[in-house]
Amino acid sequence: MSKYGDLIKKARETEPENQKAINTSDQISGLPEKEPELEQMVNLCVKVPISQRRYWMSKAKEQGITVTSVIVEALTQKFGEPENQKARKP
Protein backbone atom coordinates (compact mmCIF):
# COMPACT_ATOMS: atom_id res chain seq x y z
CA MET A 1 0.00 0.00 0.00
CA SER A 2 1.05 3.58 -0.52
CA LYS A 3 2.46 5.83 2.14
CA TYR A 4 -0.94 7.18 3.16
CA GLY A 5 -3.07 4.22 2.04
CA ASP A 6 -3.45 2.73 5.55
CA LEU A 7 -4.37 6.12 7.00
CA ILE A 8 -7.02 6.72 4.33
CA LYS A 9 -8.43 3.23 4.77
CA LYS A 10 -8.66 3.70 8.54
CA ALA A 11 -10.39 7.07 8.11
CA ARG A 12 -12.98 5.56 5.78
CA GLU A 13 -13.76 2.65 8.12
CA THR A 14 -14.74 4.64 11.19
CA GLU A 15 -17.00 7.65 11.50
CA PRO A 16 -15.54 10.14 13.96
CA GLU A 17 -17.80 11.06 16.88
CA ASN A 18 -17.70 14.74 16.00
CA GLN A 19 -18.88 14.07 12.43
CA LYS A 20 -22.14 12.19 12.92
CA ALA A 21 -24.54 12.19 9.98
CA ILE A 22 -27.13 14.97 10.11
CA ASN A 23 -30.76 14.36 9.22
CA THR A 24 -31.63 17.25 6.89
CA SER A 25 -35.23 16.22 6.27
CA ASP A 26 -36.46 18.09 9.36
CA GLN A 27 -34.57 21.30 8.68
CA ILE A 28 -36.08 24.46 7.20
CA SER A 29 -33.97 26.28 4.63
CA GLY A 30 -35.14 29.77 5.61
CA LEU A 31 -35.74 30.60 1.97
CA PRO A 32 -39.27 31.46 0.85
CA GLU A 33 -41.13 28.67 -0.85
CA LYS A 34 -40.70 29.04 -4.59
CA GLU A 35 -43.84 28.99 -6.66
CA PRO A 36 -43.67 26.65 -9.65
CA GLU A 37 -43.05 28.44 -12.92
CA LEU A 38 -45.91 28.12 -15.33
CA GLU A 39 -43.99 29.24 -18.39
CA GLN A 40 -40.50 28.73 -19.68
CA MET A 41 -38.32 31.84 -19.31
CA VAL A 42 -36.49 33.03 -22.46
CA ASN A 43 -34.01 35.77 -23.38
CA LEU A 44 -35.04 39.03 -25.00
CA CYS A 45 -32.10 40.65 -26.78
CA VAL A 46 -32.03 44.35 -27.60
CA LYS A 47 -29.12 46.11 -29.29
CA VAL A 48 -28.36 49.51 -27.72
CA PRO A 49 -25.36 51.83 -27.77
CA ILE A 50 -22.82 50.85 -25.12
CA SER A 51 -22.86 54.31 -23.53
CA GLN A 52 -26.60 54.06 -22.90
CA ARG A 53 -26.25 50.53 -21.56
CA ARG A 54 -23.58 51.64 -19.09
CA TYR A 55 -25.72 54.58 -17.97
CA TRP A 56 -28.87 52.47 -17.52
CA MET A 57 -27.03 49.70 -15.69
CA SER A 58 -25.45 52.17 -13.27
CA LYS A 59 -28.79 53.90 -12.62
CA ALA A 60 -30.49 50.56 -11.98
CA LYS A 61 -27.72 49.52 -9.60
CA GLU A 62 -28.00 52.84 -7.73
CA GLN A 63 -31.72 52.24 -7.23
CA GLY A 64 -31.28 48.58 -6.32
CA ILE A 65 -33.36 47.24 -9.19
CA THR A 66 -32.59 45.23 -12.30
CA VAL A 67 -32.77 46.43 -15.88
CA THR A 68 -34.83 43.33 -16.63
CA SER A 69 -37.53 44.46 -14.20
CA VAL A 70 -37.57 47.92 -15.79
CA ILE A 71 -37.89 46.48 -19.31
CA VAL A 72 -40.68 44.10 -18.26
CA GLU A 73 -42.51 46.97 -16.54
CA ALA A 74 -42.19 49.21 -19.62
CA LEU A 75 -43.40 46.47 -21.98
CA THR A 76 -46.33 45.66 -19.69
CA GLN A 77 -47.32 49.33 -19.52
CA LYS A 78 -47.10 49.71 -23.28
CA PHE A 79 -48.73 46.45 -24.40
CA GLY A 80 -50.34 44.96 -21.28
CA GLU A 81 -50.46 41.32 -20.23
CA PRO A 82 -51.56 38.52 -22.59
CA GLU A 83 -55.11 37.31 -21.94
CA ASN A 84 -55.63 33.58 -21.40
CA GLN A 85 -52.59 32.76 -23.48
CA LYS A 86 -50.45 29.80 -22.46
CA ALA A 87 -46.93 29.43 -23.77
CA ARG A 88 -46.06 26.05 -25.20
CA LYS A 89 -43.26 24.21 -23.51
CA PRO A 90 -40.78 22.40 -25.77
N, C-alpha and C positions, 0 to 999 in steps of 0.2 A: 504494500500500500504506500501511497505517497506520504510526504512529510506530515501533512495535515489531515490525511484521510481518516485516521482513527478519531481525531478530535471532531471532525464533521459528522462521522457516523454516530458518535456518542451524543452529540448535540441533537441529532435527528431522532434518536431513540427515546429520549426523555423530554417531557414538557416541563420547563422550569416553573416553580411555584408562582413566581411573580408574572408569568405570562399565560395565565389560564385563558381559555377560549371565552369570548364574550358573546352572549346571546343578543343579537341586534334586532330581533323581531319585535321586542317590546320597547324599543327606543323610538322617540319622536325626533324627526330631523330638524324641526324648528322652521322649516321652509313652508310657505303657504302651499296648500294643495293646488296642483296645477290642473286647470280644466283641460279636458281633451280637445285637441284642435279639430275643428270640423273640416277645414280646408287645408290643402297643401299650400305652404308659403313659397313664393317665387321671387326672383329678383326683378327689379324695375330699373333699367339703366337709362340715364339721361346724360348727354354730353353737355358740359358747361365749361366756360373759361376757368382756368385754374385759379385766377385771382378771385373770382366770385366764390368758387368752392372753398378756398382758404378762409375768406371772410365769413361765409355762412357757417362753416364748421366751428370757427372760433366763437362766433356769436351764440351758437347752440351750446357749446361747451360752457360759456359764461353763464348761461341761463339754466344749465343742468338738464337740458333736454337733448333729444337726438334729432338729427336732420330727417331721419325716416319718419318720426312722428309728425314733424312739421309738414312734410310732403303728403302724408296720408291725410292729415287734417285739411290741407289746401284742396286736395282732390275730392275729398268728401264734401267740402263746402261748395265746390264748383259743380260737381256732378251728382252728389248724393250717394246713397247706398243702393246696391242692387236689390230689387224686390223679388223675393221667392226664387232666387237663382242659386242653384247648387253647382259648385265647381266639380268637374269630373276628376277623380283621382286616377293616376296612371296604373 
